Amino acid sequence: AVIHHEADLRSGRVARDRHLSIHGTRNYLLALALVGSPFLGASIAYGQAPLLFDLLAAAWVMAGIGAAFWFFVYRFVWKRDLTFFHASVPRITAGIIVGYAPVFLIDEVWDLARSPWPQLVVVMLLLGFTTLLYLYVEVKSRIRDSPEAFDRARSLFLLGVLQAVGVGFVITSLLGPFMAARNWGAGGTALPVDWVAGTATPVIGQLPPILGIGPFYAFPSAVLLFTFLSFFIGTFLQLLWEDLPITEPM
């Protein structure tokens, strides 16, 4: 277990070179790059192999649903093992889930997800940098060394982004077809999601706003926007209902 392993490191029962490295900036960046690689490829070559990229998107959605099932049903309900739960900074996860609630079912947010990509990038950068700044200030209040505080805040931020992306893929695959059909149809009329996917203009390059094979659809532009919006909202909503900041353990 991660918690016991860290205690063993401090007590000397485990060799000092056996640090767990799964929670680190490099690994978070690699995980995000792995998740985003099919969509980056689709932005370049979707027209040459649409079925391949649809299969990859559907596979990612199924993997996300499977991971959620593995954690909540197998690890939590069946095994009653909370090690992974505590290691993932659960207040951040809870804040992200709460942050999704006020944005996911709002039509205007879905309309914003179909905005031109420069506008989306500006919105995401503003939300992301504001969230990172808050995390840095919060960590800096406990760690006086500025470089170390920034490194930890950056790791927490990337962990939150990774979690928000995973939650976004799962939630949008379940309810996204309904919202996309209602908001992204021509003339504002509700249309089948298959028709919307086949006629919608690309987000950037050749990347369509909807990929996948029913019922496992991915909505890359919506997930990107929801990722930073939910993380931002969840981080600051946490201040309203609890005295402890989002970086504190449960």
ChimeraX commands (.cxc) that place a marker at each C-alpha (Angstrom):
marker #1 position 0.00,0.00,0.00 radius 0.5
marker #1 position 1.18,3.51,-0.81 radius 0.5
marker #1 position 0.61,4.85,2.70 radius 0.5
marker #1 position 2.46,1.97,4.41 radius 0.5
marker #1 position 5.27,2.14,1.88 radius 0.5
marker #1 position 5.82,5.84,2.63 radius 0.5
marker #1 position 5.85,5.10,6.37 radius 0.5
marker #1 position 8.38,2.31,5.80 radius 0.5
marker #1 position 10.60,4.72,3.86 radius 0.5
marker #1 position 10.61,7.21,6.72 radius 0.5
marker #1 position 11.34,4.54,9.33 radius 0.5
marker #1 position 14.14,2.94,7.32 radius 0.5
marker #1 position 12.46,-0.46,6.95 radius 0.5
marker #1 position 12.57,-0.01,3.16 radius 0.5
marker #1 position 15.61,1.03,1.12 radius 0.5
marker #1 position 15.66,4.75,0.28 radius 0.5
marker #1 position 15.96,4.03,-3.45 radius 0.5
marker #1 position 12.54,2.34,-3.50 radius 0.5
marker #1 position 10.47,5.51,-3.71 radius 0.5
marker #1 position 7.19,5.15,-5.52 radius 0.5
marker #1 position 7.32,7.29,-8.64 radius 0.5
marker #1 position 3.79,6.88,-9.99 radius 0.5
marker #1 position 2.77,10.27,-8.57 radius 0.5
marker #1 position 5.00,12.72,-10.39 radius 0.5
marker #1 position 4.88,15.48,-12.97 radius 0.5
marker #1 position 6.53,13.37,-15.66 radius 0.5
marker #1 position 4.09,10.48,-15.25 radius 0.5
marker #1 position 1.09,12.80,-15.27 radius 0.5
marker #1 position 2.33,14.44,-18.46 radius 0.5
marker #1 position 2.92,11.06,-20.08 radius 0.5
marker #1 position -0.57,9.90,-19.10 radius 0.5
marker #1 position -2.14,13.06,-20.52 radius 0.5
marker #1 position -0.12,12.69,-23.72 radius 0.5
marker #1 position -1.23,9.08,-24.02 radius 0.5
marker #1 position -4.89,10.02,-23.58 radius 0.5
marker #1 position -4.65,12.89,-26.04 radius 0.5
marker #1 position -2.62,11.10,-28.71 radius 0.5
marker #1 position -5.60,9.56,-30.61 radius 0.5
marker #1 position -7.29,12.96,-30.81 radius 0.5
marker #1 position -4.08,14.69,-31.88 radius 0.5
marker #1 position -3.73,12.06,-34.58 radius 0.5
marker #1 position -7.35,12.56,-35.60 radius 0.5
marker #1 position -6.76,16.29,-36.02 radius 0.5
marker #1 position -4.08,15.45,-38.58 radius 0.5
marker #1 position -5.35,12.33,-40.37 radius 0.5
marker #1 position -8.99,11.64,-39.45 radius 0.5
marker #1 position -10.05,11.90,-43.09 radius 0.5
marker #1 position -7.62,9.13,-44.08 radius 0.5
marker #1 position -8.72,6.60,-41.43 radius 0.5
marker #1 position -11.98,7.65,-39.75 radius 0.5
marker #1 position -12.87,4.15,-38.58 radius 0.5
marker #1 position -9.49,3.71,-36.87 radius 0.5
marker #1 position -9.83,6.92,-34.88 radius 0.5
marker #1 position -13.45,6.17,-34.03 radius 0.5
marker #1 position -12.37,2.78,-32.69 radius 0.5
marker #1 position -9.56,4.37,-30.66 radius 0.5
marker #1 position -11.95,6.94,-29.18 radius 0.5
marker #1 position -14.49,4.25,-28.32 radius 0.5
marker #1 position -11.70,2.18,-26.74 radius 0.5
marker #1 position -10.66,5.11,-24.53 radius 0.5
marker #1 position -14.25,5.63,-23.41 radius 0.5
marker #1 position -14.63,1.93,-22.59 radius 0.5
marker #1 position -11.32,2.02,-20.72 radius 0.5
marker #1 position -12.54,4.97,-18.66 radius 0.5
marker #1 position -15.81,3.25,-17.80 radius 0.5
marker #1 position -13.90,0.07,-16.97 radius 0.5
marker #1 position -11.51,1.97,-14.69 radius 0.5
marker #1 position -14.43,3.57,-12.86 radius 0.5
marker #1 position -16.07,0.16,-12.46 radius 0.5
marker #1 position -12.78,-1.35,-11.25 radius 0.5
marker #1 position -12.32,1.32,-8.59 radius 0.5
marker #1 position -15.85,1.76,-7.29 radius 0.5
marker #1 position -17.10,-1.83,-7.55 radius 0.5
marker #1 position -13.98,-4.00,-7.23 radius 0.5
marker #1 position -11.55,-1.96,-5.13 radius 0.5
marker #1 position -14.05,-0.07,-2.97 radius 0.5
marker #1 position -17.19,-2.23,-2.64 radius 0.5
marker #1 position -15.65,-5.69,-3.01 radius 0.5
marker #1 position -12.11,-5.30,-1.59 radius 0.5
marker #1 position -12.80,-2.30,0.67 radius 0.5
marker #1 position -9.36,-0.99,-0.26 radius 0.5
marker #1 position -9.04,2.80,-0.02 radius 0.5
marker #1 position -5.29,3.05,-0.68 radius 0.5
marker #1 position -5.77,4.22,-4.25 radius 0.5
marker #1 position -8.50,6.58,-3.06 radius 0.5
marker #1 position -6.25,8.33,-0.54 radius 0.5
marker #1 position -3.28,8.41,-2.92 radius 0.5
marker #1 position -5.28,10.27,-5.57 radius 0.5
marker #1 position -5.90,13.38,-3.39 radius 0.5
marker #1 position -9.64,12.75,-2.98 radius 0.5
marker #1 position -10.59,16.35,-2.24 radius 0.5
marker #1 position -9.47,17.29,-5.74 radius 0.5
marker #1 position -11.52,14.45,-7.23 radius 0.5
marker #1 position -14.57,15.43,-5.19 radius 0.5
marker #1 position -14.17,19.07,-6.18 radius 0.5
marker #1 position -13.96,18.11,-9.86 radius 0.5
marker #1 position -17.11,15.99,-9.67 radius 0.5
marker #1 position -18.95,18.84,-7.95 radius 0.5
marker #1 position -17.55,21.20,-10.58 radius 0.5
marker #1 position -19.05,19.11,-13.36 radius 0.5
marker #1 position -22.56,19.39,-11.89 radius 0.5
marker #1 position -23.22,23.07,-12.67 radius 0.5
marker #1 position -21.73,23.01,-16.19 radius 0.5
marker #1 position -22.52,19.67,-17.76 radius 0.5
marker #1 position -26.26,20.14,-18.26 radius 0.5
marker #1 position -26.13,23.82,-19.25 radius 0.5
marker #1 position -26.82,24.41,-22.94 radius 0.5
marker #1 position -24.65,27.54,-23.11 radius 0.5
marker #1 position -21.57,25.59,-21.99 radius 0.5
marker #1 position -22.12,23.05,-24.75 radius 0.5
marker #1 position -22.48,25.94,-27.20 radius 0.5
marker #1 position -19.19,27.34,-25.92 radius 0.5
marker #1 position -17.54,23.97,-26.58 radius 0.5
marker #1 position -18.27,24.48,-30.30 radius 0.5
marker #1 position -16.58,27.88,-30.37 radius 0.5
marker #1 position -13.54,28.45,-32.63 radius 0.5
marker #1 position -10.46,26.78,-31.18 radius 0.5
marker #1 position -8.53,30.03,-30.47 radius 0.5
marker #1 position -11.38,31.16,-28.21 radius 0.5
marker #1 position -11.44,27.78,-26.47 radius 0.5
marker #1 position -7.69,27.88,-25.90 radius 0.5
marker #1 position -7.88,31.35,-24.32 radius 0.5
marker #1 position -10.70,30.27,-21.98 radius 0.5
marker #1 position -8.87,27.09,-20.95 radius 0.5
marker #1 position -5.59,28.94,-20.35 radius 0.5
marker #1 position -7.30,31.51,-18.14 radius 0.5
marker #1 position -9.08,28.82,-16.12 radius 0.5
marker #1 position -5.98,26.63,-15.91 radius 0.5
marker #1 position -3.55,29.35,-14.82 radius 0.5
marker #1 position -5.99,30.67,-12.22 radius 0.5
marker #1 position -6.40,27.19,-10.73 radius 0.5
marker #1 position -2.65,26.59,-10.76 radius 0.5
marker #1 position -2.06,29.95,-9.08 radius 0.5
marker #1 position -4.47,29.08,-6.28 radius 0.5
marker #1 position -2.82,25.68,-5.76 radius 0.5
marker #1 position 0.61,27.32,-5.66 radius 0.5
marker #1 position -0.50,29.89,-3.08 radius 0.5
marker #1 position -2.06,27.14,-0.98 radius 0.5
marker #1 position 1.05,24.94,-1.10 radius 0.5
marker #1 position 3.38,27.92,-0.59 radius 0.5
marker #1 position 1.64,28.65,2.72 radius 0.5
marker #1 position 3.00,25.31,3.97 radius 0.5
marker #1 position 6.30,25.04,2.11 radius 0.5
marker #1 position 8.60,28.05,2.28 radius 0.5
marker #1 position 10.84,26.97,-0.58 radius 0.5
marker #1 position 9.28,28.50,-3.70 radius 0.5
marker #1 position 10.66,26.06,-6.32 radius 0.5
marker #1 position 9.57,23.05,-4.28 radius 0.5
marker #1 position 6.16,24.60,-3.64 radius 0.5
marker #1 position 5.69,25.23,-7.35 radius 0.5
marker #1 position 6.76,21.69,-8.23 radius 0.5
marker #1 position 4.18,20.26,-5.83 radius 0.5
marker #1 position 1.47,22.63,-7.01 radius 0.5
marker #1 position 2.23,21.71,-10.61 radius 0.5
marker #1 position 1.98,18.00,-9.80 radius 0.5
marker #1 position -1.35,18.55,-8.02 radius 0.5
marker #1 position -2.60,20.57,-10.97 radius 0.5
marker #1 position -1.64,17.91,-13.51 radius 0.5
marker #1 position -3.20,15.22,-11.32 radius 0.5
marker #1 position -6.42,17.23,-11.21 radius 0.5
marker #1 position -6.38,17.74,-14.97 radius 0.5
marker #1 position -5.85,14.02,-15.50 radius 0.5
marker #1 position -8.72,13.17,-13.17 radius 0.5
marker #1 position -10.99,15.76,-14.78 radius 0.5
marker #1 position -10.25,14.35,-18.23 radius 0.5
marker #1 position -11.11,10.83,-17.05 radius 0.5
marker #1 position -14.32,11.96,-15.38 radius 0.5
marker #1 position -15.18,13.98,-18.46 radius 0.5
marker #1 position -14.84,11.05,-20.84 radius 0.5
marker #1 position -17.05,8.87,-18.66 radius 0.5
marker #1 position -19.77,11.48,-18.05 radius 0.5
marker #1 position -19.92,12.75,-21.63 radius 0.5
marker #1 position -20.13,9.21,-22.98 radius 0.5
marker #1 position -23.21,8.61,-20.82 radius 0.5
marker #1 position -25.12,11.87,-21.25 radius 0.5
marker #1 position -23.21,13.66,-23.99 radius 0.5
marker #1 position -25.17,12.18,-26.92 radius 0.5
marker #1 position -28.36,13.73,-25.57 radius 0.5
marker #1 position -26.79,17.16,-25.00 radius 0.5
marker #1 position -24.92,17.18,-28.32 radius 0.5
marker #1 position -28.03,16.16,-30.24 radius 0.5
marker #1 position -29.96,18.96,-28.58 radius 0.5
marker #1 position -27.35,21.71,-28.88 radius 0.5
marker #1 position -25.18,20.90,-31.87 radius 0.5
marker #1 position -27.87,20.12,-34.43 radius 0.5
marker #1 position -28.35,22.34,-37.46 radius 0.5
marker #1 position -30.64,25.28,-36.74 radius 0.5
marker #1 position -30.78,24.43,-33.04 radius 0.5
marker #1 position -33.04,21.42,-33.63 radius 0.5
marker #1 position -32.55,18.12,-31.83 radius 0.5
marker #1 position -31.09,15.55,-34.20 radius 0.5
marker #1 position -29.70,12.01,-33.78 radius 0.5
marker #1 position -26.14,12.11,-32.51 radius 0.5
marker #1 position -24.97,9.97,-35.44 radius 0.5
marker #1 position -26.24,12.61,-37.85 radius 0.5
marker #1 position -24.63,15.40,-35.84 radius 0.5
marker #1 position -21.31,13.54,-35.79 radius 0.5
marker #1 position -21.38,13.11,-39.55 radius 0.5
marker #1 position -22.22,16.72,-40.41 radius 0.5
marker #1 position -20.52,18.85,-37.73 radius 0.5
marker #1 position -17.57,20.99,-38.74 radius 0.5
marker #1 position -14.15,19.97,-37.35 radius 0.5
marker #1 position -12.90,21.53,-34.13 radius 0.5
marker #1 position -9.32,21.97,-35.33 radius 0.5
marker #1 position -7.70,20.48,-38.40 radius 0.5
marker #1 position -9.61,17.29,-39.18 radius 0.5
marker #1 position -10.70,16.60,-35.58 radius 0.5
marker #1 position -14.49,16.20,-35.43 radius 0.5
marker #1 position -16.36,17.26,-32.27 radius 0.5
marker #1 position -17.73,13.71,-31.88 radius 0.5
marker #1 position -15.75,10.49,-32.31 radius 0.5
marker #1 position -16.46,6.90,-31.46 radius 0.5
marker #1 position -18.89,4.11,-32.19 radius 0.5
marker #1 position -22.27,4.08,-30.49 radius 0.5
marker #1 position -22.90,3.99,-27.65 radius 0.5
marker #1 position -19.27,4.83,-26.80 radius 0.5
marker #1 position -18.83,8.39,-28.04 radius 0.5
marker #1 position -16.09,10.87,-27.16 radius 0.5
marker #1 position -16.51,14.63,-27.31 radius 0.5
marker #1 position -12.94,16.02,-27.32 radius 0.5
marker #1 position -13.72,19.75,-27.43 radius 0.5
marker #1 position -16.39,19.42,-24.73 radius 0.5
marker #1 position -14.12,17.31,-22.51 radius 0.5
marker #1 position -11.28,19.81,-22.85 radius 0.5
marker #1 position -13.49,22.73,-21.87 radius 0.5
marker #1 position -15.22,20.80,-19.07 radius 0.5
marker #1 position -11.85,19.66,-17.71 radius 0.5
marker #1 position -10.59,23.14,-16.89 radius 0.5
marker #1 position -14.01,24.57,-16.08 radius 0.5
marker #1 position -14.91,21.81,-13.62 radius 0.5
marker #1 position -11.47,21.91,-11.97 radius 0.5
marker #1 position -11.72,25.69,-11.60 radius 0.5
marker #1 position -15.27,25.64,-10.21 radius 0.5
marker #1 position -14.64,22.66,-7.94 radius 0.5
marker #1 position -11.47,24.18,-6.50 radius 0.5
marker #1 position -13.17,27.38,-5.41 radius 0.5
marker #1 position -16.49,25.82,-4.42 radius 0.5
marker #1 position -14.49,23.69,-1.98 radius 0.5
marker #1 position -13.69,26.88,-0.08 radius 0.5
marker #1 position -17.40,27.53,0.47 radius 0.5
marker #1 position -18.43,24.23,2.05 radius 0.5
marker #1 position -15.25,23.27,3.95 radius 0.5
marker #1 position -12.65,25.03,6.05 radius 0.5
marker #1 position -9.89,22.80,4.67 radius 0.5
marker #1 position -8.39,23.59,1.24 radius 0.5
marker #1 position -8.63,21.21,-1.69 radius 0.5
marker #1 position -5.01,20.07,-1.21 radius 0.5
marker #1 position -5.66,18.60,2.25 radius 0.5
marker #1 position -6.06,14.81,2.67 radius 0.5
marker #1 position -9.35,13.34,3.82 radius 0.5
marker link #1:1,2 radius 0.2
marker link #1:2,3 radius 0.2
marker link #1:3,4 radius 0.2
marker link #1:4,5 radius 0.2
marker link #1:5,6 radius 0.2
marker link #1:6,7 radius 0.2
marker link #1:7,8 radius 0.2
marker link #1:8,9 radius 0.2
marker link #1:9,10 radius 0.2
marker link #1:10,11 radius 0.2
marker link #1:11,12 radius 0.2
marker link #1:12,13 radius 0.2
marker link #1:13,14 radius 0.2
marker link #1:14,15 radius 0.2
marker link #1:15,16 radius 0.2
marker link #1:16,17 radius 0.2
marker link #1:17,18 radius 0.2
marker link #1:18,19 radius 0.2
marker link #1:19,20 radius 0.2
marker link #1:20,21 radius 0.2
marker link #1:21,22 radius 0.2
marker link #1:22,23 radius 0.2
marker link #1:23,24 radius 0.2
marker link #1:24,25 radius 0.2
marker link #1:25,26 radius 0.2
marker link #1:26,27 radius 0.2
marker link #1:27,28 radius 0.2
marker link #1:28,29 radius 0.2
marker link #1:29,30 radius 0.2
marker link #1:30,31 radius 0.2
marker link #1:31,32 radius 0.2
marker link #1:32,33 radius 0.2
marker link #1:33,34 radius 0.2
marker link #1:34,35 radius 0.2
marker link #1:35,36 radius 0.2
marker link #1:36,37 radius 0.2
marker link #1:37,38 radius 0.2
marker link #1:38,39 radius 0.2
marker link #1:39,40 radius 0.2
marker link #1:40,41 radius 0.2
marker link #1:41,42 radius 0.2
marker link #1:42,43 radius 0.2
marker link #1:43,44 radius 0.2
marker link #1:44,45 radius 0.2
marker link #1:45,46 radius 0.2
marker link #1:46,47 radius 0.2
marker link #1:47,48 radius 0.2
marker link #1:48,49 radius 0.2
marker link #1:49,50 radius 0.2
marker link #1:50,51 radius 0.2
marker link #1:51,52 radius 0.2
marker link #1:52,53 radius 0.2
marker link #1:53,54 radius 0.2
marker link #1:54,55 radius 0.2
marker link #1:55,56 radius 0.2
marker link #1:56,57 radius 0.2
marker link #1:57,58 radius 0.2
marker link #1:58,59 radius 0.2
marker link #1:59,60 radius 0.2
marker link #1:60,61 radius 0.2
marker link #1:61,62 radius 0.2
marker link #1:62,63 radius 0.2
marker link #1:63,64 radius 0.2
marker link #1:64,65 radius 0.2
marker link #1:65,66 radius 0.2
marker link #1:66,67 radius 0.2
marker link #1:67,68 radius 0.2
marker link #1:68,69 radius 0.2
marker link #1:69,70 radius 0.2
marker link #1:70,71 radius 0.2
marker link #1:71,72 radius 0.2
marker link #1:72,73 radius 0.2
marker link #1:73,74 radius 0.2
marker link #1:74,75 radius 0.2
marker link #1:75,76 radius 0.2
marker link #1:76,77 radius 0.2
marker link #1:77,78 radius 0.2
marker link #1:78,79 radius 0.2
marker link #1:79,80 radius 0.2
marker link #1:80,81 radius 0.2
marker link #1:81,82 radius 0.2
marker link #1:82,83 radius 0.2
marker link #1:83,84 radius 0.2
marker link #1:84,85 radius 0.2
marker link #1:85,86 radius 0.2
marker link #1:86,87 radius 0.2
marker link #1:87,88 radius 0.2
marker link #1:88,89 radius 0.2
marker link #1:89,90 radius 0.2
marker link #1:90,91 radius 0.2
marker link #1:91,92 radius 0.2
marker link #1:92,93 radius 0.2
marker link #1:93,94 radius 0.2
marker link #1:94,95 radius 0.2
marker link #1:95,96 radius 0.2
marker link #1:96,97 radius 0.2
marker link #1:97,98 radius 0.2
marker link #1:98,99 radius 0.2
marker link #1:99,100 radius 0.2
marker link #1:100,101 radius 0.2
marker link #1:101,102 radius 0.2
marker link #1:102,103 radius 0.2
marker link #1:103,104 radius 0.2
marker link #1:104,105 radius 0.2
marker link #1:105,106 radius 0.2
marker link #1:106,107 radius 0.2
marker link #1:107,108 radius 0.2
marker link #1:108,109 radius 0.2
marker link #1:109,110 radius 0.2
marker link #1:110,111 radius 0.2
marker link #1:111,112 radius 0.2
marker link #1:112,113 radius 0.2
marker link #1:113,114 radius 0.2
marker link #1:114,115 radius 0.2
marker link #1:115,116 radius 0.2
marker link #1:116,117 radius 0.2
marker link #1:117,118 radius 0.2
marker link #1:118,119 radius 0.2
marker link #1:119,120 radius 0.2
marker link #1:120,121 radius 0.2
marker link #1:121,122 radius 0.2
marker link #1:122,123 radius 0.2
marker link #1:123,124 radius 0.2
marker link #1:124,125 radius 0.2
marker link #1:125,126 radius 0.2
marker link #1:126,127 radius 0.2
marker link #1:127,128 radius 0.2
marker link #1:128,129 radius 0.2
marker link #1:129,130 radius 0.2
marker link #1:130,131 radius 0.2
marker link #1:131,132 radius 0.2
marker link #1:132,133 radius 0.2
marker link #1:133,134 radius 0.2
marker link #1:134,135 radius 0.2
marker link #1:135,136 radius 0.2
marker link #1:136,137 radius 0.2
marker link #1:137,138 radius 0.2
marker link #1:138,139 radius 0.2
marker link #1:139,140 radius 0.2
marker link #1:140,141 radius 0.2
marker link #1:141,142 radius 0.2
marker link #1:142,143 radius 0.2
marker link #1:143,144 radius 0.2
marker link #1:144,145 radius 0.2
marker link #1:145,146 radius 0.2
marker link #1:146,147 radius 0.2
marker link #1:147,148 radius 0.2
marker link #1:148,149 radius 0.2
marker link #1:149,150 radius 0.2
marker link #1:150,151 radius 0.2
marker link #1:151,152 radius 0.2
marker link #1:152,153 radius 0.2
marker link #1:153,154 radius 0.2
marker link #1:154,155 radius 0.2
marker link #1:155,156 radius 0.2
marker link #1:156,157 radius 0.2
marker link #1:157,158 radius 0.2
marker link #1:158,159 radius 0.2
marker link #1:159,160 radius 0.2
marker link #1:160,161 radius 0.2
marker link #1:161,162 radius 0.2
marker link #1:162,163 radius 0.2
marker link #1:163,164 radius 0.2
marker link #1:164,165 radius 0.2
marker link #1:165,166 radius 0.2
marker link #1:166,167 radius 0.2
marker link #1:167,168 radius 0.2
marker link #1:168,169 radius 0.2
marker link #1:169,170 radius 0.2
marker link #1:170,171 radius 0.2
marker link #1:171,172 radius 0.2
marker link #1:172,173 radius 0.2
marker link #1:173,174 radius 0.2
marker link #1:174,175 radius 0.2
marker link #1:175,176 radius 0.2
marker link #1:176,177 radius 0.2
marker link #1:177,178 radius 0.2
marker link #1:178,179 radius 0.2
marker link #1:179,180 radius 0.2
marker link #1:180,181 radius 0.2
marker link #1:181,182 radius 0.2
marker link #1:182,183 radius 0.2
marker link #1:183,184 radius 0.2
marker link #1:184,185 radius 0.2
marker link #1:185,186 radius 0.2
marker link #1:186,187 radius 0.2
marker link #1:187,188 radius 0.2
marker link #1:188,189 radius 0.2
marker link #1:189,190 radius 0.2
marker link #1:190,191 radius 0.2
marker link #1:191,192 radius 0.2
marker link #1:192,193 radius 0.2
marker link #1:193,194 radius 0.2
marker link #1:194,195 radius 0.2
marker link #1:195,196 radius 0.2
marker link #1:196,197 radius 0.2
marker link #1:197,198 radius 0.2
marker link #1:198,199 radius 0.2
marker link #1:199,200 radius 0.2
marker link #1:200,201 radius 0.2
marker link #1:201,202 radius 0.2
marker link #1:202,203 radius 0.2
marker link #1:203,204 radius 0.2
marker link #1:204,205 radius 0.2
marker link #1:205,206 radius 0.2
marker link #1:206,207 radius 0.2
marker link #1:207,208 radius 0.2
marker link #1:208,209 radius 0.2
marker link #1:209,210 radius 0.2
marker link #1:210,211 radius 0.2
marker link #1:211,212 radius 0.2
marker link #1:212,213 radius 0.2
marker link #1:213,214 radius 0.2
marker link #1:214,215 radius 0.2
marker link #1:215,216 radius 0.2
marker link #1:216,217 radius 0.2
marker link #1:217,218 radius 0.2
marker link #1:218,219 radius 0.2
marker link #1:219,220 radius 0.2
marker link #1:220,221 radius 0.2
marker link #1:221,222 radius 0.2
marker link #1:222,223 radius 0.2
marker link #1:223,224 radius 0.2
marker link #1:224,225 radius 0.2
marker link #1:225,226 radius 0.2
marker link #1:226,227 radius 0.2
marker link #1:227,228 radius 0.2
marker link #1:228,229 radius 0.2
marker link #1:229,230 radius 0.2
marker link #1:230,231 radius 0.2
marker link #1:231,232 radius 0.2
marker link #1:232,233 radius 0.2
marker link #1:233,234 radius 0.2
marker link #1:234,235 radius 0.2
marker link #1:235,236 radius 0.2
marker link #1:236,237 radius 0.2
marker link #1:237,238 radius 0.2
marker link #1:238,239 radius 0.2
marker link #1:239,240 radius 0.2
marker link #1:240,241 radius 0.2
marker link #1:241,242 radius 0.2
marker link #1:242,243 radius 0.2
marker link #1:243,244 radius 0.2
marker link #1:244,245 radius 0.2
marker link #1:245,246 radius 0.2
marker link #1:246,247 radius 0.2
marker link #1:247,248 radius 0.2
marker link #1:248,249 radius 0.2
marker link #1:249,250 radius 0.2
view
